[in-house]
Amino acid sequence: MELKTQALDRVLEALSPTLAAELDRLVQETRDATRQETQAALEQDLLFRIQTAVREAETAVTAAAAVEREGAVAEAKETARKEVGDELEQCRERLAEATTQLEKASADLATLREQLDHWRVFAETQRQLGEASSQPEILSRFLRLAEPFTDGLAVYVAKADGLALWKGRGKPAFPEIISKETTDPESFFKTITVRGKTVAAVCAAPPFKAETLDFLSASLERAIEVFGLRLRAADGK
């Protein structure tokens, strides 16, 4: 038994360098394999992390771009809406200004037409009153010419007891006898005086055109005076 043990020891002693070298090789290969596996795992993990970071960055960039695009679109819409609103307001202002100018022009045209009508009446008044062949005809023509310029018109003639109603036109009722003191202060009242003597009077109910009635009353006064002069001249012959 002892001889066998000694023989085994010698064999082991002889094999020890080889076994040691083989063990070292196995350990080194195991280490190398482990290192490679670890490095591969690390590289794989690093690659995964890089890919994940890239995807997250791309997602963030896409999201930021979408937000920026939405903001740009919203800003563009707001700008366009403001520009359209400003242009619409300018159009409204120009339209209002044009409407005002048109209304003013229409009012001016109406005033000019009214003035033209008045001047025509004035010219026609002188002619028609001058062509009358009697004082009643003068008064009748005056009534017809002056009637459009008041809602109601009356002519009074001088009588012994005052100014008596001769004729009236329109809806208002006029008193039979009138004077400056008894006339409604809102009414138009004008006496017709020839050579310092009151021979007639004109009364108009409101509304009326005082300036026109003043002119027509003055024309009536001159027409009556001229008619009287013509009568005296004819009597003198």
C-alpha positions in Angstrom: 0.0 0.0 0.0 2.8 2.4 0.9 4.5 1.6 -2.4 1.3 2.5 -4.3 1.0 5.7 -2.4 4.5 6.7 -3.1 4.1 5.8 -6.8 0.9 7.9 -6.9 2.7 10.8 -5.3 5.5 10.6 -7.9 2.9 10.6 -10.7 1.1 13.6 -9.2 4.4 15.3 -8.7 5.3 14.7 -12.3 1.9 15.9 -13.5 1.6 18.9 -11.2 3.3 21.4 -13.6 1.0 20.3 -16.4 -2.1 20.3 -14.2 -1.1 23.7 -12.8 -0.6 25.1 -16.3 -3.9 23.5 -17.5 -5.7 24.9 -14.5 -4.2 28.4 -15.1 -5.3 28.1 -18.7 -8.8 27.1 -17.7 -9.0 29.9 -15.2 -7.7 32.4 -17.8 -10.1 31.2 -20.4 -12.9 31.4 -17.9 -11.9 34.9 -17.0 -11.6 35.9 -20.7 -15.0 34.4 -21.4 -16.5 36.1 -18.4 -14.8 39.4 -19.4 -16.1 39.1 -23.0 -19.6 38.2 -21.8 -19.5 41.1 -19.4 -18.2 43.5 -22.0 -20.8 42.3 -24.5 -23.5 42.7 -21.9 -22.2 46.2 -21.1 -22.0 47.1 -24.7 -25.6 45.7 -25.3 -26.8 47.7 -22.2 -25.0 50.8 -23.4 -26.5 50.4 -26.9 -29.9 49.9 -25.4 -29.5 53.0 -23.3 -28.3 55.0 -26.2 -31.2 53.9 -28.4 -33.6 54.7 -25.6 -32.1 58.1 -25.1 -32.3 58.8 -28.9 -35.9 57.7 -29.0 -36.7 59.9 -26.0 -34.8 62.8 -27.6 -36.7 62.2 -30.9 -40.0 62.1 -29.0 -39.2 65.3 -27.1 -38.1 67.0 -30.3 -41.3 65.9 -32.1 -43.4 67.0 -29.2 -41.6 70.3 -29.0 -42.0 70.8 -32.8 -45.7 69.9 -32.5 -46.1 72.4 -29.7 -44.1 75.1 -31.6 -46.1 74.3 -34.7 -49.4 74.6 -32.9 -48.2 77.8 -31.3 -47.2 79.2 -34.7 -50.5 78.2 -36.2 -52.4 79.7 -33.3 -50.3 82.9 -33.5 -50.8 83.0 -37.3 -54.6 82.6 -36.8 -54.7 85.3 -34.2 -52.6 87.6 -36.4 -54.9 86.9 -39.4 -58.0 87.4 -37.2 -56.6 90.8 -35.9 -55.7 91.9 -39.4 -59.1 91.0 -40.7 -60.7 92.7 -37.8 -58.6 95.8 -38.3 -59.5 95.9 -42.0 -63.1 95.3 -41.3 -63.1 98.1 -38.8 -61.4 100.4 -41.3 -64.0 99.4 -43.9 -66.8 100.2 -41.4 -65.2 103.6 -40.6 -64.8 104.4 -44.3 -68.4 103.3 -44.9 -69.6 105.4 -42.0 -67.6 108.3 -43.3 -68.9 107.8 -46.8 -72.5 107.5 -45.5 -72.1 110.7 -43.5 -70.7 112.5 -46.5 -73.5 111.1 -48.6 -76.1 112.2 -46.1 -74.5 115.6 -45.9 -74.5 115.9 -49.6 -78.1 114.8 -49.8 -79.0 117.3 -47.1 -77.1 120.0 -49.0 -78.8 119.0 -52.2 -82.2 119.1 -50.5 -81.4 122.6 -49.1 -80.3 123.8 -52.5 -83.5 122.4 -54.1 -85.5 124.0 -51.4 -83.7 127.3 -51.9 -84.2 127.0 -55.7 -87.9 126.3 -55.2 -88.1 129.4 -52.9 -86.3 131.6 -55.5 -88.7 130.3 -58.1 -91.6 131.1 -55.9 -90.2 134.6 -55.1 -89.7 135.3 -58.8 -93.2 133.9 -59.6 -94.7 135.9 -56.7 -93.5 139.2 -58.1 -94.9 138.4 -61.5 -98.2 136.9 -60.5 -99.0 139.6 -57.9 -98.0 142.3 -60.4 -100.3 140.8 -63.0 -103.4 140.7 -60.8 -106.2 143.1 -61.9 -107.8 143.6 -58.5 -107.0 143.6 -54.8 -109.0 140.4 -54.1 -107.2 138.7 -56.9 -103.9 139.9 -55.4 -104.9 138.3 -52.0 -106.1 135.1 -53.7 -102.8 134.7 -55.6 -100.9 135.4 -52.4 -102.8 132.6 -50.5 -102.1 130.1 -53.3 -98.4 131.0 -53.4 -97.8 131.1 -49.6 -99.9 128.0 -48.7 -97.1 125.4 -49.2 -94.9 127.1 -46.5 -97.3 126.6 -43.5 -99.9 124.2 -42.2 -102.5 126.9 -42.1 -102.7 130.4 -43.6 -105.2 133.2 -43.3 -105.5 136.7 -44.8 -107.2 139.5 -42.9 -108.4 142.8 -44.4 -108.9 146.1 -42.5 -112.5 146.9 -41.5 -114.1 149.5 -39.3 -113.9 147.2 -36.2 -110.4 145.8 -36.9 -108.7 143.2 -39.0 -111.5 140.8 -40.3 -110.9 137.3 -41.7 -111.0 137.4 -45.5 -110.0 133.8 -46.4 -108.2 131.0 -44.7 -106.5 127.8 -45.9 -105.6 124.6 -44.1 -106.9 122.8 -41.1 -106.5 125.4 -38.3 -109.4 127.5 -37.4 -108.7 131.2 -37.5 -110.6 133.9 -35.5 -112.9 136.3 -37.3 -111.2 139.3 -35.8 -107.5 139.4 -35.1 -104.8 141.8 -33.8 -101.2 141.5 -32.9 -102.2 141.4 -29.2 -104.7 138.6 -29.6 -102.6 136.4 -31.9 -101.1 133.2 -30.6 -97.4 133.9 -29.9 -96.5 130.7 -31.7 -98.1 131.8 -34.9 -96.8 133.9 -37.7 -98.4 137.4 -37.8 -97.5 140.2 -40.2 -99.5 143.4 -40.9 -99.6 144.8 -44.5 -99.0 148.5 -44.3 -99.3 150.9 -47.3 -98.3 154.5 -46.8 -98.5 154.2 -43.0 -101.9 152.6 -43.0 -102.6 149.0 -42.1 -104.7 147.5 -45.0 -104.4 143.8 -44.3 -102.6 141.1 -42.2 -101.2 137.6 -42.7 -101.5 134.9 -40.1 -99.9 131.4 -40.3 -100.2 128.5 -38.0 -97.0 126.5 -37.0 -95.1 124.9 -38.4 -94.2 127.5 -41.0 -91.2 129.0 -42.8 -91.0 132.5 -41.4 -88.3 133.8 -43.8 -90.4 132.8 -46.8 -93.6 134.2 -45.4 -91.8 137.4 -44.5 -90.7 137.7 -48.1 -94.1 136.9 -49.5 -95.8 139.3 -47.2 -93.4 142.0 -48.2 -94.2 141.2 -51.9 -97.9 141.4 -51.1 -97.4 144.7 -49.5 -95.6 146.1 -52.5 -98.1 144.6 -54.9 -101.0 146.3 -53.1 -99.1 149.6 -53.1 -98.3 149.4 -56.8 -101.9 148.4 -57.5 -103.1 151.5 -55.7 -100.7 153.7 -57.5 -102.0 152.3 -60.8 -105.6 153.0 -59.8 -104.7 156.5 -58.9 -102.8 157.0 -62.1 -105.8 155.7 -64.1 -108.2 158.0 -62.2 -105.9 160.9 -62.9 -106.3 160.4 -66.6 
